[in-house]
Amino acid sequence: MAAYVARRLAYALLILAVITMLVFVVVRLIPGDPIRAAMQQNVDLSDRRIVEETRARFGLDRPIPIQFAIWLRDFATGDWGRSLQTGEPVLEMFRRRLPITLELFVGATVWAWAIGLPLGVLGALRRNSALDVALTAVAIGGVSVPAFWEGILLIYLLAVTTHLLPPSGFVPLTDDPWMNLASILMPTFVIGTHSAGFLARYVRSSLLEVFGQDYIRTARAKGLAEPAVVSKHAARAAAIPVVTVIGLAWGQFMAGSFIVEYVFAVPGLGRMGVDAIFAKDFPVIQITLMAVAVNVLLANLVVDVAYGFLDPRVRVR
């Protein structure tokens, strides 16, 4: 098992190295001059000397390979550069916003599991019934509804119309736990429902495939209750495709947070990334894209390791 984990970790590090180079190059191919975009409201851009001095201060006058080598060195030592818009260290911005996005991820995971797993299990146990059709419609709706539209609808229903929840903003957990819960309830629900739809469909199809196996029929013939059949005999065999969906969902949470954090004015990494893209603030864009890449890689690494525990045959591949 240790060799299997080490092999998967080596693959992940290799992919991360490639992604790092791609992110660095692609960010610099974004149309427009980030220095002029950052300075246009503060100085006279007709003074070419000031623009060039600022570009030299940020190292943008050097060849791309040298910029990349310097960025790698600084990144490894904790110097992630400064925002072109605010001058704030990017590392401090990242540290301040990461806990907010992680809190959204945890809440979205709770919603996805709480909705997706029961819907999938009930759909498999009541196959082709009216309940199964209704649950399938709910799952498809969760996948199909755009996140921004769902967010706007929830704001109208729960904030504008009924005043049950705040329409936007974020309150830290340490300031007020109840207001923190109220402020993240809608954003986490929007992020979680999309993954819940996928999870429900995969749980249903995986369980139906396992229910057709001989050992499940034998367990039922022995008189085991249906909950025991599902939990003791069918759950582990059906877990591998479900684990895949859970891993993909965790990787997609970061992408979903870009839209949801902007709709609900949550100051997390997603909102930081969107603002940086509009402002061509490439030091912030780089770190945001790296966070997305590392999130996806970690999710896939955890899924690969889980495969090894669930199915020993995977370890020899």
N, C-alpha and C positions, 0 to 999 in steps of 0.2 A: 504493500500500500504506500509506503514511503517513497519508493521509486516512482510510482504512478503520480503522486502529488508533486514530486520534484520535476518530473517531465512536464506536467501541465503548467507549473510555475515558470519553467524556462520558456515555454511557448508564449505565455502571457507577457513576460519581460521583453521578448523579441518583438512581439506585436506593439508593445508600448513604445519601444525605441522607434519603430517605423512611424507610428502615429505622431510622436513628438516632432519628428522632422516634417511630416506633412502639415501639421498644425502651424508650425513656424513659417513655412513657406506660403501656405494658403492665406494666412492672415495678412501677409505682406503683399498679396496680390489683390486685396480689396481695393476697388477704385477709389480715388481721392487721396489727398495728402492729409494724413492724420495730424501733422504739426500745424498746418494752416487751419484745419477744423478746430483744433484745440485753442488756437490763438486768435481766432477771428473776432472775438468780442472784447479782447483785451488790448491788442496792439494794432498798430498800423501795418498791415501786411504788405504795403508797398515798399517797406524797408526790408529789402532782401537780406541785408546783413543780420538782422535780428532773427529772421527765419532760419538762416543757415547756422547761426550760432546755437539756436535751440535744437536743430536737427543734430548737430555735432554733440551736444550735451547728452542726448539720448542715444548716441551711437548709431544713428540712422544714416550717417554719411559713409559708413564702412561697407565692404562687400558682404553679401548675404552669408557666406560660410563663416566669416569672422564674427558676424553678429550672432550666428547660431552657436558658435563655440563659447562666446562670452555669456550668452543667455543660459546655456547649460551649466557653466561654471557658477554663475550667480544663483541659478535656480537650486542647485545642489547645496549651496551654502545658506539658503534662506532669503536671498535677496531677489525678490520676484519683480523688481522694478516699481515704478510709480505710475499712477494714473495720469494720462495726459490731460484730463479734464480738471481734476481736483488736486493733483500733486500728492495724494495720499498713497502710502505704501500699499501695493496690491496685496501683500501677505496679510496686512491688518484688515483690509476689506474682506478678504476671503475668510479669515478667522471669525469675523463678526457676523457674516452672513451664513456660514456653513451650518451652525446649529439650527438656524431657522429652517433651512431646506431639509436637513435631516429629520427635524420634527414633522415636517410635511410628509416625508417618505414613510416614517413610522405610522403616522395616521392613515395614509393611503393604503399601506399594507394591511392594517387592521380592517379597513373597509373592504378591501379586495377579498380577504379571506372570509370575513364575516358574511359577505354577500355571495361570493362565488362558490365556496365549498358547499354550503347547504343547498344552493340551487342545483349544482351538479349532481350531488348525491340523490336529492329528491327526484330529479329528472330521470336518473338511471333506475331508481326503484319503482317509478311509476311510468315506465316507458310507454310512449304512444297514447298516454291518457290525456284528458283535458288539462290536468295540472302540468304535465310535461310540455304540452304545446304553449301554455301560458308562460311557463318558466323560460322556455326557449325564446319566446318573443321578448321577454324582459332582458335576457342575456344579449340578444342581437341589438336591442335598443341601446344597452349600455356601451356596446362596441361602436355603434354607428353614430351616436349623437356627438357632434363636435364639442370639444372641451369648452371653448369660449362661449358657445351658445348655451350650454348647460350652466355655466357659471353665471351668465347674465340672467338666465331664467330663475336660478336660485336666489340671486340678489333681489330680483323683483318680488318673488313670492315670500321669501323669509325675512327680507330686510325692509324693502320699500312698503310692501302691503301689510304684513303682519307684525313687523318690528320685533321679530323673535331673535334675530342675530344681527351683529354689526355688518354693514354692507362691504366694508373693506378695512384694510389696516392690519396691524399685528401687535399684540401685547405679549411681552416676554413672560415665560412661565414664572420667573422669579419675582416679577412685579405683581401679578394677579393671576393665580391659577385658573379661576373661573372665566375671567375675560380672555385668557390665553386659549382655553378650550373653545370658547365662543368664536374667537377670531379665526381658528384653524378648522372649524367643523366643516364649513362649506368648501374651502380649497381642497382639503384632504378627501372629501367625498367625491368631488369632481375628478381628481386624479385617480382615485381608487375604483370608481365605477367602470371605467374603461377596461382596466385589467380584470375586474370581477367578471365581466362578460366573457372574456377569453377563458378565464379560469373555469367558469361554470361549464362551458362547452367541452373543454378538454377533460374535466373530471367526469362528466357524463359519458363521453365516448370511451374513455379509458376504462371506466367501471363496467360499461356494457360489454366491452371486449373480454374483460376478466370474468364476468358473470357467465360467459359461455364456456368456460373451461371445465374439464371433468372434475377437478378437485372441489370446485365450488358446488357443483351438483351433488357431489358426495357429501359435502358438509351439510347441505340442506336436507339430504335424504336421511342423515343421522338425527335430524330434528333440531339442529341449532337454530336459535332465533336469528332473525334477519340482521339486527345490529351486531351480533357476534360474527356473523358471516362477513359483513362488510369490514369491521374493524380488525378482526384477527386473521382473515384469510385473503380478502380482496384488496385491502388498503395498500399494502406494501407492493404488491404486484402492479398496481395501477399508479404507483407513485412517480415512476420515472418521467413519463410525459408531463405529469402535473408539475414536477420540480422544474422541468424545462420552462414551462409557462411562467412559474413564479420568478425564475431567474431573469427571463426576458422582461417581465413586468417591472422588476426592480431597475433594470437598465433603462426602461422607458420612462420611469418616474422623473428622471432629470430632464428629459426632453419635454415631458408634459408640464413640468414646473415652469418652463419658460413662458408658456401662455397663461397658465393659471395664476402664477405670481403677479403677472402684469395686470390681469383682469381684477384681482382682489387686492392689488397694491400691497403685496407682501414683500418685504425687503430681503429676499433671499438671493441665492446665487443665480436663479433664473432671471429675476428682475435686474440684477447687476449685469448679466450678460446681454440682455436686450438693450439696456441703456448704453452699454459700451458699443454695441453694433451700430446704433444710431449715431453715436458720437465718433465712430472710427477710433476708439480708444483701444489700440491693439494690445498693450500689455494686459489689460483686463480681459479682452477677448481670448487671448492665448490661455490664460489660467482657467477661464470658464470652459473652454473646449477641452483642456486637459482634464478638468474635473469630470466632464461628461465621459471622456474616454476611459479614465480610471474606474469610474463607476460601472461602466459596462463590462470592462475586463474583470473586475472583482466579482461581479454577479456571475459571469460565465465561469470563472475559476471555482467559485463555491458550488455551482451546479455540477461541474465536472467531478469535483471531490465527492459530492453527494451521490453521483452515479456510482462511484467506486464502492461506497458503503451499501447502497441499495442492491447493486448487481455486481458480484465479484468478477463476472466475465468481462466487464468493462476494463478492469485493471490490466489485462494482458494485451490490450490493443495498442 
